[in-house]
Amino acid sequence: MDLNDALEMFALTDTGRVRGHNEDAVFAQPGQGLAILADGMGGYNAGEVAAGMAVTLLADSLARLDLAALAATQLEVCVRDAIQAANQAIYAAAAGQPQYAGMGTTLVLGVLH
């Protein structure tokens, strides 16, 4: 089922009052009911890199699937696997490049199914 006619999504981030730069990354795909928000961990190296990686990797992985056609248990496995793969990629980047040491991000992912 294509949700494009039934669902609108809007994404907006804000730098906030504490930091001088924005470490948020967002993705929204209304046709799949997919929304992703990652917020880099402030005070650590490269939080914006971790957030960008998380959103990009998850969007690439999940946006190719027909999420509406999956059973709930299959959807859960796909989302969990995609998050684990993104986490491993972020961890490897942090371990392999000194400027990324300790980077991390929070993550919120929603699928309207």
BALOBA-1460 file (C-alpha; in Angstrom, 3 decimals):
// residues 113
<rec num="1" residu="m" x="0.000" y="0.000" z="0.000"/>
<rec num="2" residu="d" x="1.311" y="3.444" z="-0.902"/>
<rec num="3" residu="l" x="0.684" y="5.936" z="1.866"/>
<rec num="4" residu="n" x="1.597" y="8.996" z="-0.277"/>
<rec num="5" residu="d" x="-2.038" y="10.067" z="-0.587"/>
<rec num="6" residu="a" x="-2.905" y="9.410" z="3.047"/>
<rec num="7" residu="l" x="0.129" y="10.630" z="4.965"/>
<rec num="8" residu="e" x="2.144" y="13.821" z="5.134"/>
<rec num="9" residu="m" x="5.393" y="14.113" z="7.038"/>
<rec num="10" residu="f" x="7.421" y="17.166" z="7.918"/>
<rec num="11" residu="a" x="10.924" y="17.215" z="9.336"/>
<rec num="12" residu="l" x="12.600" y="20.145" z="11.028"/>
<rec num="13" residu="t" x="15.644" y="20.364" z="13.237"/>
<rec num="14" residu="d" x="17.011" y="23.170" z="15.352"/>
<rec num="15" residu="t" x="20.481" y="23.915" z="16.693"/>
<rec num="16" residu="g" x="19.078" y="24.709" z="20.102"/>
<rec num="17" residu="r" x="20.509" y="27.039" z="22.708"/>
<rec num="18" residu="v" x="23.526" y="25.108" z="23.981"/>
<rec num="19" residu="r" x="25.652" y="24.198" z="20.960"/>
<rec num="20" residu="g" x="26.802" y="26.266" z="18.014"/>
<rec num="21" residu="h" x="26.069" y="23.610" z="15.398"/>
<rec num="22" residu="n" x="23.291" y="21.153" z="14.645"/>
<rec num="23" residu="e" x="23.987" y="17.436" z="15.115"/>
<rec num="24" residu="d" x="20.525" y="16.262" z="13.987"/>
<rec num="25" residu="a" x="19.801" y="14.198" z="10.895"/>
<rec num="26" residu="v" x="16.309" y="13.311" z="9.669"/>
<rec num="27" residu="f" x="14.660" y="11.236" z="6.960"/>
<rec num="28" residu="a" x="10.996" y="10.898" z="6.081"/>
<rec num="29" residu="q" x="9.414" y="8.698" z="3.429"/>
<rec num="30" residu="p" x="5.618" y="9.128" z="3.659"/>
<rec num="31" residu="g" x="4.936" y="6.516" z="0.974"/>
<rec num="32" residu="q" x="6.399" y="3.865" z="3.255"/>
<rec num="33" residu="g" x="5.383" y="5.401" z="6.545"/>
<rec num="34" residu="l" x="9.068" y="5.594" z="7.494"/>
<rec num="35" residu="a" x="10.561" y="8.340" z="9.673"/>
<rec num="36" residu="i" x="14.063" y="8.418" z="11.149"/>
<rec num="37" residu="l" x="15.625" y="10.943" z="13.537"/>
<rec num="38" residu="a" x="19.156" y="10.780" z="14.878"/>
<rec num="39" residu="d" x="20.740" y="13.324" z="17.209"/>
<rec num="40" residu="g" x="24.515" y="13.224" z="17.578"/>
<rec num="41" residu="m" x="25.783" y="13.039" z="21.125"/>
<rec num="42" residu="g" x="26.877" y="16.553" z="21.993"/>
<rec num="43" residu="g" x="30.167" y="16.956" z="23.784"/>
<rec num="44" residu="y" x="31.716" y="14.009" z="21.953"/>
<rec num="45" residu="n" x="33.649" y="13.954" z="18.692"/>
<rec num="46" residu="a" x="31.729" y="13.957" z="15.409"/>
<rec num="47" residu="g" x="28.177" y="13.537" z="16.714"/>
<rec num="48" residu="e" x="26.881" y="15.009" z="13.464"/>
<rec num="49" residu="v" x="28.834" y="12.361" z="11.533"/>
<rec num="50" residu="a" x="27.338" y="9.538" z="13.609"/>
<rec num="51" residu="a" x="23.811" y="10.942" z="13.204"/>
<rec num="52" residu="g" x="24.262" y="11.396" z="9.455"/>
<rec num="53" residu="m" x="25.635" y="7.887" z="9.074"/>
<rec num="54" residu="a" x="22.783" y="6.374" z="11.077"/>
<rec num="55" residu="v" x="20.076" y="8.103" z="9.047"/>
<rec num="56" residu="t" x="21.742" y="7.482" z="5.684"/>
<rec num="57" residu="l" x="22.470" y="3.813" z="6.336"/>
<rec num="58" residu="l" x="19.011" y="3.101" z="7.744"/>
<rec num="59" residu="a" x="17.225" y="5.015" z="4.983"/>
<rec num="60" residu="d" x="19.228" y="3.186" z="2.299"/>
<rec num="61" residu="s" x="18.544" y="-0.175" z="3.900"/>
<rec num="62" residu="l" x="14.845" y="0.242" z="4.712"/>
<rec num="63" residu="a" x="13.646" y="2.506" z="1.891"/>
<rec num="64" residu="r" x="14.309" y="-0.278" z="-0.635"/>
<rec num="65" residu="l" x="11.876" y="-2.636" z="1.106"/>
<rec num="66" residu="d" x="8.114" y="-2.807" z="0.748"/>
<rec num="67" residu="l" x="7.576" y="-2.337" z="4.461"/>
<rec num="68" residu="a" x="3.780" y="-2.514" z="4.212"/>
<rec num="69" residu="a" x="3.994" y="-5.996" z="2.685"/>
<rec num="70" residu="l" x="5.980" y="-7.415" z="5.598"/>
<rec num="71" residu="a" x="4.360" y="-9.156" z="8.519"/>
<rec num="72" residu="a" x="4.963" y="-7.372" z="11.822"/>
<rec num="73" residu="t" x="7.537" y="-9.934" z="12.943"/>
<rec num="74" residu="q" x="9.405" y="-9.672" z="9.627"/>
<rec num="75" residu="l" x="9.345" y="-5.885" z="9.867"/>
<rec num="76" residu="e" x="10.774" y="-6.025" z="13.381"/>
<rec num="77" residu="v" x="13.633" y="-8.271" z="12.209"/>
<rec num="78" residu="c" x="14.405" y="-6.012" z="9.235"/>
<rec num="79" residu="v" x="14.471" y="-2.881" z="11.396"/>
<rec num="80" residu="r" x="16.567" y="-4.555" z="14.095"/>
<rec num="81" residu="d" x="19.062" y="-5.887" z="11.524"/>
<rec num="82" residu="a" x="19.332" y="-2.487" z="9.815"/>
<rec num="83" residu="i" x="19.963" y="-0.751" z="13.163"/>
<rec num="84" residu="q" x="22.618" y="-3.314" z="14.121"/>
<rec num="85" residu="a" x="24.378" y="-2.863" z="10.767"/>
<rec num="86" residu="a" x="24.332" y="0.928" z="11.114"/>
<rec num="87" residu="n" x="25.623" y="0.674" z="14.689"/>
<rec num="88" residu="q" x="28.488" y="-1.563" z="13.573"/>
<rec num="89" residu="a" x="29.407" y="0.852" z="10.754"/>
<rec num="90" residu="i" x="29.412" y="3.830" z="13.146"/>
<rec num="91" residu="y" x="31.483" y="1.911" z="15.687"/>
<rec num="92" residu="a" x="33.988" y="0.862" z="12.995"/>
<rec num="93" residu="a" x="34.297" y="4.448" z="11.747"/>
<rec num="94" residu="a" x="34.860" y="5.668" z="15.317"/>
<rec num="95" residu="a" x="37.493" y="3.000" z="15.953"/>
<rec num="96" residu="g" x="39.253" y="3.536" z="12.629"/>
<rec num="97" residu="q" x="39.567" y="7.311" z="12.541"/>
<rec num="98" residu="p" x="40.965" y="9.285" z="15.494"/>
<rec num="99" residu="q" x="38.827" y="12.365" z="14.753"/>
<rec num="100" residu="y" x="35.710" y="10.169" z="15.176"/>
<rec num="101" residu="a" x="36.797" y="8.485" z="18.435"/>
<rec num="102" residu="g" x="33.868" y="8.214" z="20.836"/>
<rec num="103" residu="m" x="31.252" y="9.482" z="18.399"/>
<rec num="104" residu="g" x="27.692" y="8.343" z="18.880"/>
<rec num="105" residu="t" x="24.085" y="9.225" z="18.293"/>
<rec num="106" residu="t" x="20.622" y="8.696" z="19.648"/>
<rec num="107" residu="l" x="18.036" y="7.210" z="17.296"/>
<rec num="108" residu="v" x="14.283" y="7.268" z="16.886"/>
<rec num="109" residu="l" x="12.783" y="5.267" z="14.047"/>
<rec num="110" residu="g" x="9.106" y="4.903" z="13.303"/>
<rec num="111" residu="v" x="7.244" y="2.801" z="10.764"/>
<rec num="112" residu="l" x="3.530" y="3.274" z="10.309"/>
<rec num="113" residu="h" x="2.415" y="-0.225" z="9.385"/>
